[in-house]
Amino acid sequence: MAVGKHTQGAKRDRSNENFKKKWSTLKKNGLNIHQTYDAEVYICIRRRGEKYEFKSTEKALPLSDEEKNESFLLPVLVTAADAANERINLKSFYIRNRTKAEE
């Protein structure tokens, strides 16, 4: 066997491990937001037929539509597309400002 040569097989699927890490981080961040800002936090993820939920308190969300309308102002809804567009807009904003500063 030659020194320094490695056989490259197919990489194993680490998506479950990576998901568990992200889920753990999301729960910790939810708890941090709850404790720091006295906010009720509810996180729900559905993946491959399983449902993962985090509730900062027993009375935390999800609320029925009626409860939402009675209790809160209009919700701030953000989709994945909204978040992606926000990143793109921020990036172009910084590029424009950096270009102006260089002029």
N, CA, C and O atoms as CSV, one atom per row, in Angstrom:
chain,resi,resn,atom,element,x,y,z
A,1,MET,N,N,0.843,-1.181,0.000
A,1,MET,CA,C,0.000,0.000,0.000
A,1,MET,C,C,0.882,1.235,0.000
A,1,MET,O,O,1.803,1.355,0.808
A,2,ALA,N,N,0.599,2.132,-0.892
A,2,ALA,CA,C,1.392,3.346,-1.017
A,2,ALA,C,C,1.039,4.320,0.104
A,2,ALA,O,O,-0.109,4.410,0.538
A,3,VAL,N,N,2.044,5.034,0.554
A,3,VAL,CA,C,1.851,6.004,1.624
A,3,VAL,C,C,1.165,7.239,1.047
A,3,VAL,O,O,1.523,7.700,-0.037
A,4,GLY,N,N,0.189,7.771,1.762
A,4,GLY,CA,C,-0.459,9.013,1.361
A,4,GLY,C,C,-1.626,8.828,0.410
A,4,GLY,O,O,-2.296,9.805,0.076
A,5,LYS,N,N,-1.885,7.638,-0.028
A,5,LYS,CA,C,-3.021,7.422,-0.925
A,5,LYS,C,C,-4.202,6.928,-0.101
A,5,LYS,O,O,-4.085,5.994,0.692
A,6,HIS,N,N,-5.307,7.561,-0.305
A,6,HIS,CA,C,-6.517,7.191,0.412
A,6,HIS,C,C,-7.575,6.800,-0.602
A,6,HIS,O,O,-7.725,7.434,-1.646
A,7,THR,N,N,-8.286,5.774,-0.284
A,7,THR,CA,C,-9.399,5.425,-1.151
A,7,THR,C,C,-10.584,6.277,-0.748
A,7,THR,O,O,-10.902,6.411,0.434
A,8,GLN,N,N,-11.221,6.839,-1.730
A,8,GLN,CA,C,-12.374,7.678,-1.440
A,8,GLN,C,C,-13.636,6.918,-1.797
A,8,GLN,O,O,-13.956,6.711,-2.968
A,9,GLY,N,N,-14.331,6.517,-0.770
A,9,GLY,CA,C,-15.614,5.875,-0.965
A,9,GLY,C,C,-16.703,6.924,-0.896
A,9,GLY,O,O,-16.423,8.116,-0.764
A,10,ALA,N,N,-17.913,6.490,-0.985
A,10,ALA,CA,C,-19.037,7.414,-0.874
A,10,ALA,C,C,-19.103,7.944,0.554
A,10,ALA,O,O,-18.930,7.198,1.518
A,11,LYS,N,N,-19.356,9.237,0.669
A,11,LYS,CA,C,-19.487,9.827,2.001
A,11,LYS,C,C,-20.788,9.349,2.620
A,11,LYS,O,O,-21.804,9.207,1.938
A,12,ARG,N,N,-20.742,9.107,3.910
A,12,ARG,CA,C,-21.963,8.662,4.561
A,12,ARG,C,C,-22.888,9.849,4.809
A,12,ARG,O,O,-22.444,10.990,4.940
A,13,ASP,N,N,-24.139,9.562,4.867
A,13,ASP,CA,C,-25.159,10.592,5.049
A,13,ASP,C,C,-25.138,11.073,6.495
A,13,ASP,O,O,-25.411,10.307,7.419
A,14,ARG,N,N,-24.815,12.332,6.677
A,14,ARG,CA,C,-24.763,12.915,8.019
A,14,ARG,C,C,-25.929,13.868,8.272
A,14,ARG,O,O,-25.903,14.634,9.235
A,15,SER,N,N,-26.941,13.826,7.422
A,15,SER,CA,C,-28.035,14.784,7.555
A,15,SER,C,C,-28.766,14.646,8.888
A,15,SER,O,O,-29.179,15.655,9.459
A,16,ASN,N,N,-28.936,13.430,9.398
A,16,ASN,CA,C,-29.602,13.268,10.698
A,16,ASN,C,C,-28.778,13.876,11.824
A,16,ASN,O,O,-29.325,14.542,12.703
A,17,GLU,N,N,-27.474,13.653,11.804
A,17,GLU,CA,C,-26.602,14.232,12.830
A,17,GLU,C,C,-26.613,15.758,12.744
A,17,GLU,O,O,-26.710,16.444,13.761
A,18,ASN,N,N,-26.512,16.274,11.534
A,18,ASN,CA,C,-26.508,17.727,11.348
A,18,ASN,C,C,-27.837,18.336,11.780
A,18,ASN,O,O,-27.864,19.409,12.384
A,19,PHE,N,N,-28.941,17.654,11.472
A,19,PHE,CA,C,-30.250,18.146,11.889
A,19,PHE,C,C,-30.343,18.192,13.411
A,19,PHE,O,O,-30.817,19.177,13.977
A,20,LYS,N,N,-29.894,17.131,14.071
A,20,LYS,CA,C,-29.958,17.093,15.540
A,20,LYS,C,C,-29.142,18.234,16.158
A,20,LYS,O,O,-29.561,18.824,17.153
A,21,LYS,N,N,-27.987,18.545,15.576
A,21,LYS,CA,C,-27.168,19.663,16.077
A,21,LYS,C,C,-27.905,20.986,15.902
A,21,LYS,O,O,-27.957,21.800,16.824
A,22,LYS,N,N,-28.478,21.197,14.711
A,22,LYS,CA,C,-29.210,22.450,14.458
A,22,LYS,C,C,-30.424,22.559,15.369
A,22,LYS,O,O,-30.716,23.637,15.885
A,23,TRP,N,N,-31.133,21.455,15.572
A,23,TRP,CA,C,-32.299,21.448,16.442
A,23,TRP,C,C,-31.891,21.791,17.873
A,23,TRP,O,O,-32.582,22.555,18.547
A,24,SER,N,N,-30.785,21.239,18.336
A,24,SER,CA,C,-30.291,21.533,19.678
A,24,SER,C,C,-29.950,23.016,19.816
A,24,SER,O,O,-30.283,23.646,20.820
A,25,THR,N,N,-29.289,23.564,18.810
A,25,THR,CA,C,-28.940,24.989,18.821
A,25,THR,C,C,-30.191,25.853,18.821
A,25,THR,O,O,-30.258,26.853,19.536
A,26,LEU,N,N,-31.182,25.473,18.020
A,26,LEU,CA,C,-32.423,26.237,17.946
A,26,LEU,C,C,-33.149,26.233,19.286
A,26,LEU,O,O,-33.690,27.259,19.699
A,27,LYS,N,N,-33.167,25.091,19.969
A,27,LYS,CA,C,-33.802,25.020,21.295
A,27,LYS,C,C,-33.080,25.916,22.296
A,27,LYS,O,O,-33.719,26.625,23.074
A,28,LYS,N,N,-31.754,25.884,22.277
A,28,LYS,CA,C,-30.980,26.728,23.194
A,28,LYS,C,C,-31.240,28.205,22.918
A,28,LYS,O,O,-31.377,28.999,23.848
A,29,ASN,N,N,-31.307,28.571,21.639
A,29,ASN,CA,C,-31.587,29.966,21.286
A,29,ASN,C,C,-33.001,30.365,21.695
A,29,ASN,O,O,-33.220,31.487,22.152
A,30,GLY,N,N,-33.956,29.462,21.535
A,30,GLY,CA,C,-35.325,29.738,21.970
A,30,GLY,C,C,-35.392,29.965,23.469
A,30,GLY,O,O,-36.070,30.883,23.933
A,31,LEU,N,N,-34.695,29.136,24.226
A,31,LEU,CA,C,-34.659,29.297,25.679
A,31,LEU,C,C,-33.988,30.610,26.064
A,31,LEU,O,O,-34.441,31.299,26.978
A,32,ASN,N,N,-32.919,30.953,25.374
A,32,ASN,CA,C,-32.214,32.207,25.633
A,32,ASN,C,C,-33.126,33.410,25.372
A,32,ASN,O,O,-33.160,34.342,26.175
A,33,ILE,N,N,-33.856,33.398,24.272
A,33,ILE,CA,C,-34.787,34.492,23.962
A,33,ILE,C,C,-35.863,34.573,25.039
A,33,ILE,O,O,-36.228,35.667,25.468
A,34,HIS,N,N,-36.372,33.431,25.477
A,34,HIS,CA,C,-37.397,33.401,26.524
A,34,HIS,C,C,-36.876,34.016,27.819
A,34,HIS,O,O,-37.551,34.839,28.438
A,35,GLN,N,N,-35.685,33.619,28.222
A,35,GLN,CA,C,-35.137,34.093,29.490
A,35,GLN,C,C,-34.682,35.547,29.417
A,35,GLN,O,O,-34.878,36.305,30.368
A,36,THR,N,N,-34.086,35.937,28.314
A,36,THR,CA,C,-33.534,37.287,28.195
A,36,THR,C,C,-34.613,38.340,27.982
A,36,THR,O,O,-34.548,39.425,28.561
A,37,TYR,N,N,-35.602,38.024,27.156
A,37,TYR,CA,C,-36.588,39.024,26.750
A,37,TYR,C,C,-37.986,38.748,27.281
A,37,TYR,O,O,-38.942,39.413,26.882
A,38,ASP,N,N,-38.115,37.778,28.173
A,38,ASP,CA,C,-39.404,37.426,28.757
A,38,ASP,C,C,-40.453,37.215,27.662
A,38,ASP,O,O,-41.571,37.722,27.752
A,39,ALA,N,N,-40.077,36.462,26.634
A,39,ALA,CA,C,-40.962,36.193,25.507
A,39,ALA,C,C,-41.404,34.739,25.539
A,39,ALA,O,O,-40.653,33.857,25.954
A,40,GLU,N,N,-42.634,34.501,25.094
A,40,GLU,CA,C,-43.085,33.130,24.918
A,40,GLU,C,C,-42.582,32.661,23.563
A,40,GLU,O,O,-42.809,33.320,22.548
A,41,VAL,N,N,-41.906,31.537,23.547
A,41,VAL,CA,C,-41.303,31.034,22.312
A,41,VAL,C,C,-41.898,29.671,21.981
A,41,VAL,O,O,-41.970,28.782,22.830
A,42,TYR,N,N,-42.319,29.530,20.745
A,42,TYR,CA,C,-42.815,28.247,20.251
A,42,TYR,C,C,-42.139,27.973,18.919
A,42,TYR,O,O,-42.204,28.790,18.001
A,43,ILE,N,N,-41.492,26.824,18.819
A,43,ILE,CA,C,-40.811,26.437,17.585
A,43,ILE,C,C,-41.349,25.073,17.187
A,43,ILE,O,O,-41.399,24.156,18.008
A,44,CYS,N,N,-41.746,24.939,15.941
A,44,CYS,CA,C,-42.265,23.670,15.447
A,44,CYS,C,C,-41.591,23.351,14.118
A,44,CYS,O,O,-41.577,24.172,13.201
A,45,ILE,N,N,-41.037,22.158,14.029
A,45,ILE,CA,C,-40.397,21.708,12.792
A,45,ILE,C,C,-40.964,20.337,12.450
A,45,ILE,O,O,-41.055,19.458,13.306
A,46,ARG,N,N,-41.341,20.168,11.194
A,46,ARG,CA,C,-41.744,18.849,10.712
A,46,ARG,C,C,-40.692,18.378,9.726
A,46,ARG,O,O,-40.355,19.080,8.772
A,47,ARG,N,N,-40.180,17.189,9.966
A,47,ARG,CA,C,-39.133,16.636,9.098
A,47,ARG,C,C,-39.333,15.137,8.972
A,47,ARG,O,O,-39.366,14.414,9.968
A,48,ARG,N,N,-39.464,14.690,7.763
A,48,ARG,CA,C,-39.580,13.255,7.472
A,48,ARG,C,C,-40.647,12.565,8.318
A,48,ARG,O,O,-40.432,11.473,8.844
A,49,GLY,N,N,-41.784,13.213,8.436
A,49,GLY,CA,C,-42.900,12.615,9.165
A,49,GLY,C,C,-42.835,12.754,10.671
A,49,GLY,O,O,-43.736,12.286,11.367
A,50,GLU,N,N,-41.802,13.378,11.188
A,50,GLU,CA,C,-41.691,13.590,12.634
A,50,GLU,C,C,-41.887,15.067,12.945
A,50,GLU,O,O,-41.545,15.937,12.143
A,51,LYS,N,N,-42.440,15.334,14.113
A,51,LYS,CA,C,-42.694,16.706,14.539
A,51,LYS,C,C,-41.826,17.006,15.751
A,51,LYS,O,O,-41.827,16.257,16.728
A,52,TYR,N,N,-41.091,18.098,15.682
A,52,TYR,CA,C,-40.228,18.545,16.777
A,52,TYR,C,C,-40.792,19.869,17.276
A,52,TYR,O,O,-40.989,20.796,16.491
A,53,GLU,N,N,-41.053,19.962,18.574
A,53,GLU,CA,C,-41.620,21.177,19.144
A,53,GLU,C,C,-40.801,21.641,20.338
A,53,GLU,O,O,-40.299,20.838,21.124
A,54,PHE,N,N,-40.680,22.958,20.451
A,54,PHE,CA,C,-40.094,23.578,21.637
A,54,PHE,C,C,-41.097,24.597,22.141
A,54,PHE,O,O,-41.575,25.435,21.377
A,55,LYS,N,N,-41.415,24.529,23.425
A,55,LYS,CA,C,-42.295,25.508,24.062
A,55,LYS,C,C,-41.561,26.065,25.267
A,55,LYS,O,O,-41.073,25.311,26.110
A,56,SER,N,N,-41.484,27.382,25.348
A,56,SER,CA,C,-40.805,27.990,26.487
A,56,SER,C,C,-41.635,27.884,27.757
A,56,SER,O,O,-41.085,27.871,28.858
A,57,THR,N,N,-42.951,27.807,27.615
A,57,THR,CA,C,-43.851,27.632,28.758
A,57,THR,C,C,-44.965,26.683,28.340
A,57,THR,O,O,-45.157,26.423,27.152
A,58,GLU,N,N,-45.683,26.179,29.303
A,58,GLU,CA,C,-46.795,25.277,28.983
A,58,GLU,C,C,-47.886,25.989,28.197
A,58,GLU,O,O,-48.544,25.382,27.352
A,59,LYS,N,N,-48.080,27.284,28.476
A,59,LYS,CA,C,-49.139,28.008,27.782
A,59,LYS,C,C,-48.651,28.656,26.486
A,59,LYS,O,O,-49.385,29.416,25.854
A,60,ALA,N,N,-47.435,28.360,26.101
A,60,ALA,CA,C,-46.908,28.928,24.858
A,60,ALA,C,C,-47.727,28.427,23.681
A,60,ALA,O,O,-48.535,27.506,23.809
A,61,LEU,N,N,-47.510,29.030,22.573
A,61,LEU,CA,C,-48.217,28.712,21.344
A,61,LEU,C,C,-48.178,27.214,21.065
A,61,LEU,O,O,-47.469,26.515,21.789
A,62,PRO,N,N,-48.850,26.688,20.118
A,62,PRO,CA,C,-49.641,27.365,19.100
A,62,PRO,C,C,-51.022,27.733,19.632
A,62,PRO,O,O,-51.652,26.970,20.365
A,63,LEU,N,N,-51.455,28.877,19.256
A,63,LEU,CA,C,-52.782,29.348,19.621
A,63,LEU,C,C,-53.737,29.091,18.465
A,63,LEU,O,O,-53.327,28.974,17.310
A,64,SER,N,N,-55.012,29.006,18.798
A,64,SER,CA,C,-56.015,28.904,17.739
A,64,SER,C,C,-56.086,30.256,17.028
A,64,SER,O,O,-55.619,31.263,17.560
A,65,ASP,N,N,-56.665,30.279,15.834
A,65,ASP,CA,C,-56.793,31.536,15.091
A,65,ASP,C,C,-57.595,32.560,15.888
A,65,ASP,O,O,-57.292,33.753,15.857
A,66,GLU,N,N,-58.616,32.093,16.600
A,66,GLU,CA,C,-59.432,32.998,17.406
A,66,GLU,C,C,-58.600,33.641,18.517
A,66,GLU,O,O,-58.694,34.847,18.746
A,67,GLU,N,N,-57.791,32.840,19.202
A,67,GLU,CA,C,-56.928,33.369,20.265
A,67,GLU,C,C,-55.916,34.364,19.701
A,67,GLU,O,O,-55.631,35.384,20.328
A,68,LYS,N,N,-55.381,34.074,18.533
A,68,LYS,CA,C,-54.423,34.992,17.905
A,68,LYS,C,C,-55.072,36.337,17.630
A,68,LYS,O,O,-54.489,37.382,17.917
A,69,ASN,N,N,-56.275,36.315,17.074
A,69,ASN,CA,C,-56.958,37.559,16.720
A,69,ASN,C,C,-57.340,38.369,17.948
A,69,ASN,O,O,-57.345,39.599,17.896
A,70,GLU,N,N,-57.661,37.703,19.049
A,70,GLU,CA,C,-58.061,38.402,20.268
A,70,GLU,C,C,-56.870,38.936,21.052
A,70,GLU,O,O,-56.986,39.966,21.715
A,71,SER,N,N,-55.740,38.263,20.989
A,71,SER,CA,C,-54.633,38.547,21.892
A,71,SER,C,C,-53.532,39.416,21.321
A,71,SER,O,O,-52.881,40.152,22.062
A,72,PHE,N,N,-53.314,39.345,20.026
A,72,PHE,CA,C,-52.111,39.939,19.468
A,72,PHE,C,C,-52.418,40.889,18.324
A,72,PHE,O,O,-53.485,40.843,17.713
A,73,LEU,N,N,-51.452,41.747,18.059
A,73,LEU,CA,C,-51.489,42.532,16.837
A,73,LEU,C,C,-51.239,41.583,15.679
A,73,LEU,O,O,-51.040,40.386,15.888
A,74,LEU,N,N,-51.247,42.103,14.469
A,74,LEU,CA,C,-50.970,41.252,13.320
A,74,LEU,C,C,-49.600,40.606,13.471
A,74,LEU,O,O,-48.643,41.273,13.864
A,75,PRO,N,N,-49.497,39.340,13.170
A,75,PRO,CA,C,-48.209,38.658,13.324
A,75,PRO,C,C,-47.211,39.088,12.261
A,75,PRO,O,O,-47.585,39.509,11.166
A,76,VAL,N,N,-45.953,38.976,12.601
A,76,VAL,CA,C,-44.881,39.205,11.640
A,76,VAL,C,C,-44.530,37.833,11.079
A,76,VAL,O,O,-43.903,37.013,11.751
A,77,LEU,N,N,-44.939,37.602,9.853
A,77,LEU,CA,C,-44.693,36.311,9.218
A,77,LEU,C,C,-43.484,36.427,8.309
A,77,LEU,O,O,-43.398,37.348,7.497
A,78,VAL,N,N,-42.561,35.506,8.445
A,78,VAL,CA,C,-41.356,35.502,7.619
A,78,VAL,C,C,-41.215,34.120,7.003
A,78,VAL,O,O,-41.236,33.110,7.705
A,79,THR,N,N,-41.071,34.087,5.690
A,79,THR,CA,C,-40.848,32.821,5.005
A,79,THR,C,C,-39.361,32.662,4.719
A,79,THR,O,O,-38.584,33.602,4.888
A,80,ALA,N,N,-38.976,31.483,4.289
A,80,ALA,CA,C,-37.575,31.244,3.930
A,80,ALA,C,C,-37.157,32.165,2.789
A,80,ALA,O,O,-36.029,32.658,2.771
A,81,ALA,N,N,-38.054,32.397,1.843
A,81,ALA,CA,C,-37.748,33.296,0.724
A,81,ALA,C,C,-37.513,34.720,1.227
A,81,ALA,O,O,-36.626,35.415,0.732
A,82,ASP,N,N,-38.306,35.156,2.210
A,82,ASP,CA,C,-38.114,36.493,2.785
A,82,ASP,C,C,-36.733,36.613,3.423
A,82,ASP,O,O,-36.039,37.611,3.230
A,83,ALA,N,N,-36.344,35.608,4.170
A,83,ALA,CA,C,-35.039,35.633,4.833
A,83,ALA,C,C,-33.910,35.644,3.812
A,83,ALA,O,O,-32.918,36.350,3.994
A,84,ALA,N,N,-34.048,34.872,2.741
A,84,ALA,CA,C,-33.020,34.851,1.693
A,84,ALA,C,C,-32.925,36.208,1.006
A,84,ALA,O,O,-31.825,36.696,0.747
A,85,ASN,N,N,-34.065,36.816,0.711
A,85,ASN,CA,C,-34.065,38.145,0.082
A,85,ASN,C,C,-33.449,39.188,0.995
A,85,ASN,O,O,-32.753,40.090,0.529
A,86,GLU,N,N,-33.698,39.074,2.286
A,86,GLU,CA,C,-33.124,40.019,3.247
A,86,GLU,C,C,-31.602,39.932,3.237
A,86,GLU,O,O,-30.916,40.953,3.279
A,87,ARG,N,N,-31.079,38.710,3.182
A,87,ARG,CA,C,-29.615,38.530,3.122
A,87,ARG,C,C,-29.049,39.148,1.851
A,87,ARG,O,O,-28.017,39.818,1.889
A,88,ILE,N,N,-29.718,38.926,0.731
A,88,ILE,CA,C,-29.251,39.472,-0.548
A,88,ILE,C,C,-29.282,40.993,-0.505
A,88,ILE,O,O,-28.335,41.646,-0.945
A,89,ASN,N,N,-30.361,41.562,0.022
A,89,ASN,CA,C,-30.483,43.018,0.097
A,89,ASN,C,C,-29.427,43.620,1.015
A,89,ASN,O,O,-28.862,44.666,0.699
A,90,LEU,N,N,-29.153,42.974,2.147
A,90,LEU,CA,C,-28.120,43.477,3.051
A,90,LEU,C,C,-26.750,43.419,2.396
A,90,LEU,O,O,-25.950,44.345,2.525
A,91,LYS,N,N,-26.484,42.320,1.689
A,91,LYS,CA,C,-25.193,42.165,1.030
A,91,LYS,C,C,-25.005,43.261,-0.020
A,91,LYS,O,O,-23.935,43.866,-0.092
A,92,SER,N,N,-26.034,43.525,-0.839
A,92,SER,CA,C,-25.909,44.562,-1.866
A,92,SER,C,C,-25.802,45.946,-1.230
A,92,SER,O,O,-25.123,46.817,-1.772
A,93,PHE,N,N,-26.465,46.166,-0.083
A,93,PHE,CA,C,-26.366,47.437,0.629
A,93,PHE,C,C,-24.926,47.691,1.068
A,93,PHE,O,O,-24.399,48.787,0.882
A,94,TYR,N,N,-24.289,46.667,1.656
A,94,TYR,CA,C,-22.908,46.819,2.112
A,94,TYR,C,C,-21.951,47.014,0.946
A,94,TYR,O,O,-20.998,47.786,1.048
A,95,ILE,N,N,-22.194,46.328,-0.151
A,95,ILE,CA,C,-21.334,46.483,-1.330
A,95,ILE,C,C,-21.457,47.893,-1.886
A,95,ILE,O,O,-20.449,48.511,-2.228
A,96,ARG,N,N,-22.692,48.417,-1.982
A,96,ARG,CA,C,-22.901,49.786,-2.486
A,96,ARG,C,C,-22.205,50.799,-1.593
A,96,ARG,O,O,-21.532,51.704,-2.087
A,97,ASN,N,N,-22.360,50.653,-0.277
A,97,ASN,CA,C,-21.757,51.615,0.647
A,97,ASN,C,C,-20.240,51.522,0.648
A,97,ASN,O,O,-19.560,52.539,0.783
A,98,ARG,N,N,-19.704,50.330,0.500
A,98,ARG,CA,C,-18.259,50.172,0.446
A,98,ARG,C,C,-17.722,50.827,-0.829
A,98,ARG,O,O,-16.675,51.473,-0.803
A,99,THR,N,N,-18.432,50.662,-1.930
A,99,THR,CA,C,-18.020,51.271,-3.195
A,99,THR,C,C,-18.046,52.792,-3.089
A,99,THR,O,O,-17.132,53.458,-3.576
A,100,LYS,N,N,-19.075,53.350,-2.464
A,100,LYS,CA,C,-19.172,54.801,-2.293
A,100,LYS,C,C,-18.039,55.316,-1.414
A,100,LYS,O,O,-17.485,56.382,-1.684
A,101,ALA,N,N,-17.691,54.583,-0.377
A,101,ALA,CA,C,-16.626,55.006,0.535
A,101,ALA,C,C,-15.270,54.996,-0.157
A,101,ALA,O,O,-14.393,55.792,0.179
A,102,GLU,N,N,-15.096,54.102,-1.118
A,102,GLU,CA,C,-13.825,54.007,-1.827
A,102,GLU,C,C,-13.663,55.117,-2.856
A,102,GLU,O,O,-12.542,55.431,-3.256
A,103,GLU,N,N,-14.775,55.717,-3.289
A,103,GLU,CA,C,-14.711,56.763,-4.327
A,103,GLU,C,C,-14.128,58.053,-3.816
A,103,GLU,O,O,-14.011,59.019,-4.570
